[in-house]
Amino acid sequence: MRILYYVHGHGRGHSRRALSVLPLLQEMGAEVEVFAGGSAKDLLDGQAALHDRTIVAPGPSALARIGAMAAQDARTLREVKPDWVIADGDQASVLGARMAGIPVLAIGHDLTFTCGQMPSGLPTRSLAHQTMNGAIPTWFSTAQIAVHFLPLESKRPTATCARPNVPPELCVQPEREDFILAYFRDPNGADVVEALAAMGHQVKVFGHRLSTTSSRVQQCSFDRGLFADALTRARAVVSSAGSNVLSECMLTETPVFGLYADGDHEQALNGALLNQADAGMSRRMRTLSRKHLEEFMSRAQGGEFTSVQLEQRMPPLTECVRNVLLGNALENAA
């Protein structure tokens, strides 16, 4: 089996999933080439044959750029003729595979909003935006796997819902220590970290380096091992409301406050779902106050948040990938 694997390079969630899927594909004897850019290229270096991939950022020119890349991908795929394309967040490769007649498996947290049974009461504008954003991987792929941080049922016959695999480094249970882990995908968390420090908390910051002079703040380089160790030891997490970090908090049962910026529709929906499940707290970043942080820490220290038991209630991503690929192989053999 020959597979071309396209991984979107904005944020770390896409590449974290690929790090769990690639060993499975190699175990299955597949010949895999990976196309990734940005942080995904750095994290996946050495995992498989790796090619640089342009990141298409949201904006007015995004659709035109996706179309141009899809045409080029289609030409490549017609020449290479892989058995499968796997796309995690990379929309151009989905279209290119469709044009070339190659089966494509779409993986992503964005598929949550188009393939999963969503509860009522979510922000209408954000849900409409994410439904439109997920249209290409939903409608132009052969099969879909929606990866979520809460238990979720699929609403499409071609889709399954999964949780991220638990990385080995998170399968430890050390004693919790008296510090807060802070992680921000974008460099916008300085005020939040300053507020936590002013409340008397020790804070370990991962991700972007933030402007702070507090002696209570320790800025850490983003080393995966250091981050995982801190996550399993932290009293609580305050972070961007990204799907992957929320998943890891659910899997390690670490109380989490998910923050999102204006215009970030995906993270706004993640925050709304987190609040509805009472599995943590979430707020728009510009409306955050010290009172909200104090409420969160009080609830976290009191063990008041709901444990969603994600590991027990959702299949891991790799199990779902295996089922899709083996299911297709059995159909072809028949």
SULJOQUI-V780916 format. One record per backbone hydrogen bond with DSSP energy under -0.5 kcal/mol. NH is the residue of the N-H (numbers start at 1). CO is the residue of the C=O. Records with the same first field share a line. If there is no record, write none. Layout:
NH: CO / CO
This chain:
3: 31
4: 84
5: 3 / 33
6: 4 / 86
7: 5 / 35
8: 88
11: 9
16: 12
17: 13
18: 14
19: 15
20: 16 / 17
21: 17
22: 18
23: 19
24: 20
25: 21
26: 22
27: 23
28: 24
29: 26
30: 25
31: 1
32: 30
33: 3
34: 49
35: 5
36: 34 / 51
37: 7
39: 9
40: 37
41: 37
42: 38
43: 39
44: 40
45: 41
47: 44
48: 44
49: 32
51: 34
53: 36
56: 54
57: 55
62: 59
65: 61
66: 62
67: 63
68: 64
69: 65
70: 66
71: 67
72: 68
73: 69
74: 70
75: 71
76: 72
77: 73
78: 74
79: 75
80: 76
81: 77
83: 2
84: 2
85: 103
86: 4
87: 105
88: 6
89: 87 / 107
91: 89
94: 90
95: 91
96: 92
97: 93
98: 94
99: 95
100: 96
101: 97 / 98
102: 97
105: 85
106: 104 / 143
107: 87
108: 145
112: 109
113: 110
114: 111
115: 111
116: 111 / 112
117: 153
118: 116
127: 123
128: 124
129: 125
130: 126
131: 127
132: 128
133: 129
134: 130
135: 132
138: 134
139: 135
140: 136
142: 104
143: 104
144: 158
145: 106
146: 160
147: 108 / 145
148: 146 / 162
155: 115
156: 115
159: 156
160: 144
162: 146
163: 315
167: 165
170: 167
171: 168
177: 233
179: 177
180: 202
181: 236
182: 204
183: 238
184: 206
188: 186
193: 189
194: 190
195: 191
196: 192
197: 193
198: 194
199: 195
200: 197
201: 196
203: 216
204: 180
205: 203 / 218
206: 182
208: 184
212: 210
217: 214
218: 203 / 216
219: 217
220: 205 / 218
223: 221
224: 222
227: 223
228: 224
229: 225
230: 226
231: 227
232: 228
233: 229
234: 230
235: 179
236: 179
237: 255
238: 181
239: 257
240: 183
241: 259
242: 240
246: 242
247: 243
248: 244
249: 245
250: 246
251: 247
252: 248
253: 249 / 250
254: 249
255: 253
257: 237
258: 256 / 281
259: 239 / 257
260: 283
264: 261
265: 263
268: 264
269: 265
270: 266
271: 267
272: 268
273: 269
274: 270
275: 271
276: 272
277: 273
278: 274 / 275
279: 274
280: 274
281: 256
283: 258
285: 260
287: 284
288: 285
293: 289
294: 290
295: 291
296: 292
297: 293
298: 294
299: 295
300: 296
301: 297
302: 298
303: 300
304: 299
306: 278
308: 306
312: 309
313: 309
314: 310
317: 163
320: 316
321: 317
322: 318
323: 319
324: 320
325: 321
326: 322
327: 323
328: 324
329: 325
330: 326
331: 327
332: 328
333: 329
334: 330
